[in-house]
Amino acid sequence: MLSRRVSRLQNRVDLLTAKRVIAQEVGAKINVSQAEIRKYYDDHKTDFIREETVFLREILIVPADASPTAWGSAEKKAKKIAVRVRNNEKFGPAGARTWRVQEGRTEAGA
């Protein structure tokens, strides 16, 4: 068990040493001008463009109070949002905020 750990550690040391030598010996000899970098970027702009993505983990719908009417409203709102999520609807900038749903109104929070 110990010899296996030592062997793995030695492999990591060897790998780091090899990377350092490559960086010093090869990397030091590579010289790319700003003009070359700009030309490459201009020729490959589409490779650098990504669609904005947000990973949503949770939507919390809080009823205004503990009454059955408030809970019914909150459940209705949650079901509407669930349909929008399942339809891959984009929520836009407002989707990045926390929304508080209260009976008769919706407020944006931080």
MDAnalysis code that builds the backbone (N, CA, C; Angstrom):
import MDAnalysis as mda
import numpy as np

u = mda.Universe.empty(330, n_residues=110, atom_resindex=np.repeat(np.arange(110), 3), trajectory=True)
u.add_TopologyAttr("name", ["N", "CA", "C"] * 110)
u.add_TopologyAttr("resid", np.arange(1, 111))
u.add_TopologyAttr("resname", ["MET", "LEU", "SER", "ARG", "ARG", "VAL", "SER", "ARG", "LEU", "GLN", "ASN", "ARG", "VAL", "ASP", "LEU", "LEU", "THR", "ALA", "LYS", "ARG", "VAL", "ILE", "ALA", "GLN", "GLU", "VAL", "GLY", "ALA", "LYS", "ILE", "ASN", "VAL", "SER", "GLN", "ALA", "GLU", "ILE", "ARG", "LYS", "TYR", "TYR", "ASP", "ASP", "HIS", "LYS", "THR", "ASP", "PHE", "ILE", "ARG", "GLU", "GLU", "THR", "VAL", "PHE", "LEU", "ARG", "GLU", "ILE", "LEU", "ILE", "VAL", "PRO", "ALA", "ASP", "ALA", "SER", "PRO", "THR", "ALA", "TRP", "GLY", "SER", "ALA", "GLU", "LYS", "LYS", "ALA", "LYS", "LYS", "ILE", "ALA", "VAL", "ARG", "VAL", "ARG", "ASN", "ASN", "GLU", "LYS", "PHE", "GLY", "PRO", "ALA", "GLY", "ALA", "ARG", "THR", "TRP", "ARG", "VAL", "GLN", "GLU", "GLY", "ARG", "THR", "GLU", "ALA", "GLY", "ALA"])
u.atoms.positions = np.array([
    [0.827, -1.188, 0.000],
    [0.000, 0.000, 0.000],
    [0.875, 1.257, 0.000],
    [1.843, 1.307, 0.889],
    [2.740, 2.458, 0.968],
    [3.587, 2.577, -0.296],
    [4.064, 1.435, -0.796],
    [4.889, 1.476, -2.005],
    [4.086, 1.966, -3.213],
    [2.794, 1.669, -3.254],
    [1.939, 2.139, -4.345],
    [1.785, 3.658, -4.274],
    [1.613, 4.181, -3.058],
    [1.488, 5.626, -2.889],
    [2.783, 6.330, -3.285],
    [3.908, 5.753, -2.869],
    [5.206, 6.331, -3.216],
    [5.387, 6.327, -4.732],
    [4.980, 5.239, -5.355],
    [5.096, 5.127, -6.809],
    [4.235, 6.187, -7.507],
    [3.000, 6.384, -7.034],
    [2.124, 7.402, -7.617],
    [2.693, 8.799, -7.412],
    [3.236, 9.031, -6.222],
    [3.842, 10.321, -5.938],
    [5.047, 10.567, -6.851],
    [5.857, 9.545, -7.054],
    [7.020, 9.685, -7.937],
    [6.588, 9.952, -9.375],
    [5.496, 9.307, -9.805],
    [4.966, 9.555, -11.155],
    [4.531, 11.015, -11.309],
    [3.901, 11.554, -10.271],
    [3.464, 12.952, -10.325],
    [4.666, 13.893, -10.366],
    [5.672, 13.597, -9.555],
    [6.893, 14.407, -9.560],
    [7.534, 14.370, -10.937],
    [7.624, 13.180, -11.542],
    [8.209, 13.046, -12.882],
    [7.413, 13.848, -13.910],
    [6.099, 13.798, -13.821],
    [5.245, 14.536, -14.756],
    [5.443, 16.041, -14.606],
    [5.478, 16.516, -13.362],
    [5.689, 17.948, -13.138],
    [7.071, 18.394, -13.614],
    [8.057, 17.553, -13.397],
    [9.408, 17.861, -13.859],
    [9.442, 17.947, -15.381],
    [8.800, 17.005, -16.039],
    [8.756, 17.004, -17.508],
    [8.048, 18.262, -18.019],
    [6.938, 18.637, -17.379],
    [6.222, 19.851, -17.795],
    [7.094, 21.089, -17.622],
    [7.836, 21.149, -16.526],
    [8.712, 22.295, -16.281],
    [9.810, 22.375, -17.340],
    [10.409, 21.241, -17.660],
    [11.477, 21.219, -18.669],
    [10.931, 21.633, -20.028],
    [9.768, 21.123, -20.389],
    [9.152, 21.491, -21.675],
    [8.869, 22.987, -21.709],
    [8.326, 23.521, -20.619],
    [8.027, 24.954, -20.570],
    [9.299, 25.781, -20.727],
    [10.364, 25.358, -20.077],
    [11.612, 26.115, -20.155],
    [12.289, 25.983, -21.512],
    [12.362, 24.776, -22.021],
    [13.110, 24.523, -23.247],
    [12.328, 24.863, -24.513],
    [11.046, 24.574, -24.509],
    [10.238, 24.812, -25.710],
    [9.517, 26.154, -25.612],
    [8.851, 26.364, -24.498],
    [8.066, 27.584, -24.332],
    [8.900, 28.841, -24.431],
    [10.117, 28.802, -23.945],
    [10.985, 29.980, -23.988],
    [11.373, 30.347, -25.411],
    [11.318, 29.393, -26.317],
    [11.728, 29.640, -27.698],
    [10.564, 30.023, -28.607],
    [9.351, 29.967, -28.078],
    [8.173, 30.332, -28.868],
    [7.937, 31.824, -28.707],
    [7.854, 32.513, -29.827],
    [7.647, 33.951, -29.800],
    [6.506, 34.272, -30.750],
    [5.360, 34.673, -30.196],
    [4.195, 35.006, -30.998],
    [3.920, 36.488, -30.823],
    [3.881, 37.195, -31.924],
    [3.668, 38.646, -31.862],
    [2.190, 38.964, -31.625],
    [1.938, 40.192, -31.171],
    [0.552, 40.638, -30.977],
    [-0.203, 40.639, -32.303],
    [0.487, 40.942, -33.384],
    [-0.157, 40.938, -34.708],
    [-0.611, 39.534, -35.085],
    [0.227, 38.530, -34.793],
    [-0.154, 37.140, -35.085],
    [-1.336, 36.702, -34.235],
    [-1.327, 37.122, -32.980],
    [-2.442, 36.782, -32.086],
    [-3.719, 37.414, -32.597],
    [-3.674, 38.681, -32.973],
    [-4.841, 39.399, -33.482],
    [-5.358, 38.752, -34.760],
    [-4.453, 38.385, -35.689],
    [-4.860, 37.753, -36.937],
    [-5.541, 36.420, -36.671],
    [-4.968, 35.627, -35.770],
    [-5.583, 34.332, -35.439],
    [-6.979, 34.552, -34.865],
    [-7.087, 35.487, -33.957],
    [-8.391, 35.781, -33.352],
    [-9.394, 36.228, -34.412],
    [-8.988, 37.171, -35.252],
    [-9.888, 37.670, -36.294],
    [-10.322, 36.564, -37.252],
    [-9.422, 35.643, -37.565],
    [-9.736, 34.531, -38.472],
    [-10.612, 33.462, -37.814],
    [-10.650, 33.441, -36.474],
    [-11.372, 32.380, -35.757],
    [-12.370, 32.927, -34.743],
    [-12.914, 34.106, -34.990],
    [-13.829, 34.736, -34.029],
    [-14.988, 33.834, -33.620],
    [-15.530, 33.115, -34.576],
    [-16.685, 32.274, -34.250],
    [-16.330, 31.160, -33.266],
    [-15.057, 30.786, -33.198],
    [-14.635, 29.763, -32.238],
    [-14.683, 30.274, -30.802],
    [-14.686, 31.596, -30.639],
    [-14.641, 32.187, -29.305],
    [-16.001, 32.669, -28.812],
    [-17.022, 32.508, -29.630],
    [-18.358, 32.980, -29.262],
    [-19.152, 31.810, -28.692],
    [-19.698, 32.031, -27.506],
    [-20.549, 31.020, -26.874],
    [-21.879, 31.642, -26.499],
    [-22.911, 30.862, -26.604],
    [-24.223, 31.321, -26.183],
    [-24.230, 31.416, -24.661],
    [-24.873, 32.460, -24.153],
    [-24.958, 32.603, -22.704],
    [-25.718, 31.434, -22.118],
    [-25.238, 30.948, -20.998],
    [-25.854, 29.797, -20.354],
    [-25.992, 30.056, -18.864],
    [-27.134, 29.704, -18.330],
    [-27.356, 29.794, -16.887],
    [-27.817, 28.422, -16.429],
    [-27.210, 27.957, -15.370],
    [-27.616, 26.679, -14.804],
    [-28.482, 26.959, -13.590],
    [-29.746, 26.652, -13.727],
    [-30.711, 26.922, -12.674],
    [-30.784, 25.730, -11.739],
    [-30.656, 25.965, -10.493],
    [-30.706, 24.878, -9.528],
    [-32.012, 24.851, -8.760],
    [-32.601, 26.005, -8.525],
    [-33.774, 26.038, -7.668],
    [-34.609, 27.267, -7.945],
    [-35.905, 27.089, -7.931],
    [-36.838, 28.210, -7.953],
    [-37.698, 28.037, -6.709],
    [-37.714, 29.028, -5.865],
    [-38.473, 28.966, -4.624],
    [-39.668, 29.893, -4.738],
    [-40.832, 29.335, -4.601],
    [-42.066, 30.110, -4.609],
    [-42.570, 30.137, -3.171],
    [-42.656, 31.344, -2.618],
    [-43.083, 31.499, -1.228],
    [-44.455, 32.151, -1.208],
    [-45.446, 31.491, -0.596],
    [-46.769, 32.107, -0.511],
    [-46.735, 33.312, 0.427],
    [-47.673, 34.229, 0.220],
    [-47.728, 35.450, 1.030],
    [-47.999, 35.141, 2.493],
    [-48.779, 34.118, 2.743],
    [-49.088, 33.702, 4.114],
    [-49.417, 32.220, 4.116],
    [-49.892, 31.715, 5.239],
    [-50.141, 30.275, 5.358],
    [-51.556, 29.871, 4.958],
    [-52.321, 30.792, 4.408],
    [-53.699, 30.472, 4.047],
    [-53.744, 29.529, 2.847],
    [-54.807, 28.724, 2.760],
    [-54.955, 27.822, 1.608],
    [-54.990, 28.578, 0.271],
    [-55.550, 29.776, 0.260],
    [-55.609, 30.576, -0.971],
    [-54.200, 30.967, -1.423],
    [-53.371, 31.400, -0.479],
    [-52.001, 31.796, -0.810],
    [-51.205, 30.593, -1.306],
    [-51.392, 29.444, -0.650],
    [-50.686, 28.229, -1.085],
    [-51.165, 27.807, -2.473],
    [-52.466, 27.945, -2.736],
    [-52.997, 27.612, -4.058],
    [-52.408, 28.508, -5.133],
    [-52.305, 29.800, -4.833],
    [-51.701, 30.749, -5.777],
    [-50.241, 30.413, -6.035],
    [-49.519, 30.109, -4.977],
    [-48.099, 29.775, -5.110],
    [-47.937, 28.504, -5.946],
    [-48.787, 27.520, -5.714],
    [-48.711, 26.263, -6.484],
    [-49.016, 26.520, -7.959],
    [-49.993, 27.356, -8.229],
    [-50.350, 27.695, -9.605],
    [-49.168, 28.377, -10.308],
    [-48.535, 29.327, -9.600],
    [-47.382, 30.032, -10.161],
    [-46.237, 29.047, -10.416],
    [-45.996, 28.133, -9.474],
    [-44.921, 27.142, -9.625],
    [-45.165, 26.256, -10.842],
    [-46.404, 25.859, -11.056],
    [-46.728, 25.011, -12.214],
    [-46.502, 25.768, -13.527],
    [-46.847, 27.050, -13.554],
    [-46.609, 27.858, -14.757],
    [-45.111, 27.969, -15.048],
    [-44.331, 28.196, -14.006],
    [-42.879, 28.304, -14.183],
    [-42.306, 26.966, -14.634],
    [-42.807, 25.868, -14.078],
    [-42.325, 24.533, -14.464],
    [-42.562, 24.280, -15.950],
    [-43.708, 24.706, -16.458],
    [-43.999, 24.545, -17.886],
    [-43.001, 25.353, -18.710],
    [-42.723, 26.577, -18.271],
    [-41.766, 27.424, -18.986],
    [-40.374, 26.789, -19.001],
    [-39.969, 26.218, -17.878],
    [-38.656, 25.569, -17.791],
    [-38.612, 24.354, -18.711],
    [-39.656, 23.522, -18.680],
    [-39.691, 22.323, -19.535],
    [-39.694, 22.672, -21.016],
    [-40.212, 23.853, -21.353],
    [-40.218, 24.316, -22.750],
    [-38.931, 25.040, -23.118],
    [-37.936, 24.967, -22.230],
    [-36.629, 25.605, -22.448],
    [-36.742, 27.102, -22.716],
    [-37.714, 27.733, -22.086],
    [-37.876, 29.174, -22.262],
    [-36.688, 29.908, -21.646],
    [-36.229, 30.919, -22.333],
    [-35.150, 31.747, -21.817],
    [-35.777, 32.815, -20.916],
    [-35.279, 32.918, -19.710],
    [-35.854, 33.842, -18.748],
    [-35.265, 35.242, -18.846],
    [-34.181, 35.408, -19.570],
    [-33.578, 36.719, -19.751],
    [-32.921, 37.224, -18.480],
    [-32.531, 38.503, -18.477],
    [-31.831, 39.072, -17.321],
    [-32.632, 38.949, -16.023],
    [-33.941, 39.033, -16.110],
    [-34.761, 38.937, -14.899],
    [-34.650, 37.561, -14.256],
    [-34.304, 36.550, -15.040],
    [-34.176, 35.201, -14.508],
    [-33.007, 35.049, -13.554],
    [-32.110, 36.027, -13.570],
    [-30.955, 35.953, -12.683],
    [-31.290, 36.485, -11.291],
    [-32.467, 37.017, -11.128],
    [-32.862, 37.584, -9.841],
    [-33.739, 36.607, -9.066],
    [-33.924, 36.916, -7.815],
    [-34.860, 36.170, -6.975],
    [-36.199, 36.879, -7.078],
    [-37.252, 36.118, -7.255],
    [-38.583, 36.714, -7.360],
    [-39.415, 36.266, -6.169],
    [-40.077, 37.216, -5.543],
    [-40.958, 36.903, -4.435],
    [-42.388, 37.015, -4.958],
    [-43.124, 35.930, -4.844],
    [-44.499, 35.939, -5.326],
    [-45.413, 36.078, -4.125],
    [-46.159, 37.154, -4.129],
    [-47.142, 37.371, -3.073],
    [-48.495, 37.543, -3.723],
    [-49.503, 37.320, -2.961],
    [-50.863, 37.430, -3.481],
    [-51.057, 38.770, -4.174],
    [-51.341, 38.749, -5.464],
    [-51.655, 39.952, -6.196],
    [-50.473, 40.752, -6.715],
    [-49.226, 40.356, -6.418],
    [-48.099, 41.118, -6.939],
    [-46.839, 40.253, -6.968],
    [-45.876, 40.676, -7.774],
    [-44.586, 40.007, -7.889],
    [-43.509, 41.057, -7.731],
    [-42.528, 40.822, -6.856],
    [-41.456, 41.800, -6.677],
    [-40.127, 41.146, -6.968],
    [-39.245, 41.905, -7.596],
    [-37.889, 41.420, -7.836],
    [-37.055, 41.712, -6.610],
    [-36.218, 40.747, -6.257],
    [-35.290, 40.923, -5.141],
    [-33.871, 40.778, -5.630],
    [-32.945, 40.812, -4.704],
    [-31.520, 40.702, -5.085],
    [-31.118, 39.269, -5.267],
])
